[in-house]
């Protein structure tokens, strides 16, 4: 199996992901309880299933979460969010 291509998120799309309240709630849920399915996220936070799926894909595209066998978790552990923000800020 080949490795996925490296992510090259744009600053604008990354900012949109981290300023969206529902995306942040999903991220916080995955920090506290990794290994959630789209259905579990939708059940816990109450967005429609389609919205939960879209926001999880957004967070995954930005490199904040990963999906393995349908289970989402924070990429690289809970510190990944801060590391990505620091990278974008030039730190």
Biotite code that builds the C-alpha atoms (Angstrom):
import biotite.structure as struc

atoms = struc.array([
    struc.Atom([0.000, 0.000, 0.000], chain_id="A", res_id=1, res_name="UNK", atom_name="CA", element="C"),
    struc.Atom([1.330, 3.434, -0.891], chain_id="A", res_id=2, res_name="UNK", atom_name="CA", element="C"),
    struc.Atom([1.446, 6.386, 1.459], chain_id="A", res_id=3, res_name="UNK", atom_name="CA", element="C"),
    struc.Atom([-1.092, 9.149, 0.868], chain_id="A", res_id=4, res_name="UNK", atom_name="CA", element="C"),
    struc.Atom([0.253, 12.289, -0.807], chain_id="A", res_id=5, res_name="UNK", atom_name="CA", element="C"),
    struc.Atom([1.457, 15.034, 1.561], chain_id="A", res_id=6, res_name="UNK", atom_name="CA", element="C"),
    struc.Atom([-1.118, 17.630, 2.498], chain_id="A", res_id=7, res_name="UNK", atom_name="CA", element="C"),
    struc.Atom([-0.685, 21.204, 1.320], chain_id="A", res_id=8, res_name="UNK", atom_name="CA", element="C"),
    struc.Atom([-3.495, 23.063, 3.065], chain_id="A", res_id=9, res_name="UNK", atom_name="CA", element="C"),
    struc.Atom([-4.052, 26.664, 2.174], chain_id="A", res_id=10, res_name="UNK", atom_name="CA", element="C"),
    struc.Atom([-4.088, 29.216, 4.957], chain_id="A", res_id=11, res_name="UNK", atom_name="CA", element="C"),
    struc.Atom([-7.619, 30.361, 4.041], chain_id="A", res_id=12, res_name="UNK", atom_name="CA", element="C"),
    struc.Atom([-9.128, 26.867, 4.188], chain_id="A", res_id=13, res_name="UNK", atom_name="CA", element="C"),
    struc.Atom([-7.276, 26.069, 7.391], chain_id="A", res_id=14, res_name="UNK", atom_name="CA", element="C"),
    struc.Atom([-8.572, 29.259, 9.011], chain_id="A", res_id=15, res_name="UNK", atom_name="CA", element="C"),
    struc.Atom([-12.104, 28.414, 7.931], chain_id="A", res_id=16, res_name="UNK", atom_name="CA", element="C"),
    struc.Atom([-11.780, 24.978, 9.511], chain_id="A", res_id=17, res_name="UNK", atom_name="CA", element="C"),
    struc.Atom([-10.486, 26.261, 12.847], chain_id="A", res_id=18, res_name="UNK", atom_name="CA", element="C"),
    struc.Atom([-12.981, 29.112, 13.123], chain_id="A", res_id=19, res_name="UNK", atom_name="CA", element="C"),
    struc.Atom([-16.027, 26.957, 12.486], chain_id="A", res_id=20, res_name="UNK", atom_name="CA", element="C"),
    struc.Atom([-17.732, 26.265, 15.823], chain_id="A", res_id=21, res_name="UNK", atom_name="CA", element="C"),
    struc.Atom([-18.925, 22.788, 14.851], chain_id="A", res_id=22, res_name="UNK", atom_name="CA", element="C"),
    struc.Atom([-15.480, 21.810, 13.524], chain_id="A", res_id=23, res_name="UNK", atom_name="CA", element="C"),
    struc.Atom([-13.949, 22.916, 16.816], chain_id="A", res_id=24, res_name="UNK", atom_name="CA", element="C"),
    struc.Atom([-16.550, 20.931, 18.777], chain_id="A", res_id=25, res_name="UNK", atom_name="CA", element="C"),
    struc.Atom([-15.782, 17.854, 16.690], chain_id="A", res_id=26, res_name="UNK", atom_name="CA", element="C"),
    struc.Atom([-12.050, 18.350, 17.224], chain_id="A", res_id=27, res_name="UNK", atom_name="CA", element="C"),
    struc.Atom([-12.581, 18.724, 20.989], chain_id="A", res_id=28, res_name="UNK", atom_name="CA", element="C"),
    struc.Atom([-14.659, 15.542, 21.050], chain_id="A", res_id=29, res_name="UNK", atom_name="CA", element="C"),
    struc.Atom([-11.897, 13.637, 19.254], chain_id="A", res_id=30, res_name="UNK", atom_name="CA", element="C"),
    struc.Atom([-9.289, 14.958, 21.694], chain_id="A", res_id=31, res_name="UNK", atom_name="CA", element="C"),
    struc.Atom([-11.363, 13.642, 24.602], chain_id="A", res_id=32, res_name="UNK", atom_name="CA", element="C"),
    struc.Atom([-12.636, 10.485, 22.925], chain_id="A", res_id=33, res_name="UNK", atom_name="CA", element="C"),
    struc.Atom([-10.558, 9.349, 19.937], chain_id="A", res_id=34, res_name="UNK", atom_name="CA", element="C"),
    struc.Atom([-11.772, 6.627, 17.630], chain_id="A", res_id=35, res_name="UNK", atom_name="CA", element="C"),
    struc.Atom([-15.217, 8.016, 16.813], chain_id="A", res_id=36, res_name="UNK", atom_name="CA", element="C"),
    struc.Atom([-17.200, 7.184, 13.691], chain_id="A", res_id=37, res_name="UNK", atom_name="CA", element="C"),
    struc.Atom([-19.111, 9.785, 11.709], chain_id="A", res_id=38, res_name="UNK", atom_name="CA", element="C"),
    struc.Atom([-22.339, 8.408, 13.174], chain_id="A", res_id=39, res_name="UNK", atom_name="CA", element="C"),
    struc.Atom([-21.013, 8.649, 16.735], chain_id="A", res_id=40, res_name="UNK", atom_name="CA", element="C"),
    struc.Atom([-19.928, 12.269, 16.197], chain_id="A", res_id=41, res_name="UNK", atom_name="CA", element="C"),
    struc.Atom([-23.333, 13.131, 14.740], chain_id="A", res_id=42, res_name="UNK", atom_name="CA", element="C"),
    struc.Atom([-25.122, 11.433, 17.645], chain_id="A", res_id=43, res_name="UNK", atom_name="CA", element="C"),
    struc.Atom([-23.046, 13.153, 20.325], chain_id="A", res_id=44, res_name="UNK", atom_name="CA", element="C"),
    struc.Atom([-22.935, 16.679, 18.875], chain_id="A", res_id=45, res_name="UNK", atom_name="CA", element="C"),
    struc.Atom([-26.259, 16.634, 17.006], chain_id="A", res_id=46, res_name="UNK", atom_name="CA", element="C"),
    struc.Atom([-25.284, 17.987, 13.583], chain_id="A", res_id=47, res_name="UNK", atom_name="CA", element="C"),
    struc.Atom([-26.920, 16.150, 10.680], chain_id="A", res_id=48, res_name="UNK", atom_name="CA", element="C"),
    struc.Atom([-24.905, 13.110, 9.577], chain_id="A", res_id=49, res_name="UNK", atom_name="CA", element="C"),
    struc.Atom([-23.999, 14.767, 6.276], chain_id="A", res_id=50, res_name="UNK", atom_name="CA", element="C"),
    struc.Atom([-22.679, 17.871, 8.076], chain_id="A", res_id=51, res_name="UNK", atom_name="CA", element="C"),
    struc.Atom([-20.634, 15.782, 10.534], chain_id="A", res_id=52, res_name="UNK", atom_name="CA", element="C"),
    struc.Atom([-19.134, 13.860, 7.626], chain_id="A", res_id=53, res_name="UNK", atom_name="CA", element="C"),
    struc.Atom([-18.303, 17.058, 5.737], chain_id="A", res_id=54, res_name="UNK", atom_name="CA", element="C"),
    struc.Atom([-16.628, 18.677, 8.753], chain_id="A", res_id=55, res_name="UNK", atom_name="CA", element="C"),
    struc.Atom([-14.632, 15.538, 9.561], chain_id="A", res_id=56, res_name="UNK", atom_name="CA", element="C"),
    struc.Atom([-13.398, 15.502, 5.958], chain_id="A", res_id=57, res_name="UNK", atom_name="CA", element="C"),
    struc.Atom([-12.524, 19.197, 6.287], chain_id="A", res_id=58, res_name="UNK", atom_name="CA", element="C"),
    struc.Atom([-10.500, 18.535, 9.446], chain_id="A", res_id=59, res_name="UNK", atom_name="CA", element="C"),
    struc.Atom([-8.851, 15.546, 7.788], chain_id="A", res_id=60, res_name="UNK", atom_name="CA", element="C"),
    struc.Atom([-7.933, 17.565, 4.681], chain_id="A", res_id=61, res_name="UNK", atom_name="CA", element="C"),
    struc.Atom([-6.311, 20.187, 6.909], chain_id="A", res_id=62, res_name="UNK", atom_name="CA", element="C"),
    struc.Atom([-4.303, 17.465, 8.669], chain_id="A", res_id=63, res_name="UNK", atom_name="CA", element="C"),
    struc.Atom([-5.979, 17.861, 12.080], chain_id="A", res_id=64, res_name="UNK", atom_name="CA", element="C"),
    struc.Atom([-7.586, 14.416, 12.189], chain_id="A", res_id=65, res_name="UNK", atom_name="CA", element="C"),
    struc.Atom([-6.957, 11.046, 10.608], chain_id="A", res_id=66, res_name="UNK", atom_name="CA", element="C"),
    struc.Atom([-9.322, 8.265, 9.659], chain_id="A", res_id=67, res_name="UNK", atom_name="CA", element="C"),
    struc.Atom([-8.418, 4.610, 9.985], chain_id="A", res_id=68, res_name="UNK", atom_name="CA", element="C"),
    struc.Atom([-11.051, 2.018, 9.114], chain_id="A", res_id=69, res_name="UNK", atom_name="CA", element="C"),
    struc.Atom([-13.843, 4.556, 9.578], chain_id="A", res_id=70, res_name="UNK", atom_name="CA", element="C"),
    struc.Atom([-12.637, 5.717, 12.996], chain_id="A", res_id=71, res_name="UNK", atom_name="CA", element="C"),
    struc.Atom([-11.517, 9.336, 13.375], chain_id="A", res_id=72, res_name="UNK", atom_name="CA", element="C"),
    struc.Atom([-8.851, 10.524, 15.797], chain_id="A", res_id=73, res_name="UNK", atom_name="CA", element="C"),
    struc.Atom([-6.700, 13.618, 16.272], chain_id="A", res_id=74, res_name="UNK", atom_name="CA", element="C"),
    struc.Atom([-3.670, 13.427, 13.976], chain_id="A", res_id=75, res_name="UNK", atom_name="CA", element="C"),
    struc.Atom([-0.438, 13.003, 15.904], chain_id="A", res_id=76, res_name="UNK", atom_name="CA", element="C"),
    struc.Atom([-2.172, 13.275, 19.282], chain_id="A", res_id=77, res_name="UNK", atom_name="CA", element="C"),
    struc.Atom([-3.871, 16.251, 20.903], chain_id="A", res_id=78, res_name="UNK", atom_name="CA", element="C"),
    struc.Atom([-0.890, 18.548, 20.310], chain_id="A", res_id=79, res_name="UNK", atom_name="CA", element="C"),
    struc.Atom([-1.265, 18.411, 16.516], chain_id="A", res_id=80, res_name="UNK", atom_name="CA", element="C"),
    struc.Atom([-3.679, 21.328, 16.456], chain_id="A", res_id=81, res_name="UNK", atom_name="CA", element="C"),
    struc.Atom([-1.250, 23.667, 18.168], chain_id="A", res_id=82, res_name="UNK", atom_name="CA", element="C"),
    struc.Atom([1.645, 22.415, 16.049], chain_id="A", res_id=83, res_name="UNK", atom_name="CA", element="C"),
    struc.Atom([-0.270, 23.176, 12.849], chain_id="A", res_id=84, res_name="UNK", atom_name="CA", element="C"),
    struc.Atom([-1.165, 26.653, 14.070], chain_id="A", res_id=85, res_name="UNK", atom_name="CA", element="C"),
    struc.Atom([2.474, 27.291, 14.948], chain_id="A", res_id=86, res_name="UNK", atom_name="CA", element="C"),
    struc.Atom([3.575, 26.069, 11.509], chain_id="A", res_id=87, res_name="UNK", atom_name="CA", element="C"),
    struc.Atom([1.107, 28.409, 9.790], chain_id="A", res_id=88, res_name="UNK", atom_name="CA", element="C"),
    struc.Atom([2.291, 31.305, 11.941], chain_id="A", res_id=89, res_name="UNK", atom_name="CA", element="C"),
    struc.Atom([5.868, 30.605, 10.888], chain_id="A", res_id=90, res_name="UNK", atom_name="CA", element="C"),
    struc.Atom([6.946, 29.156, 14.234], chain_id="A", res_id=91, res_name="UNK", atom_name="CA", element="C"),
])
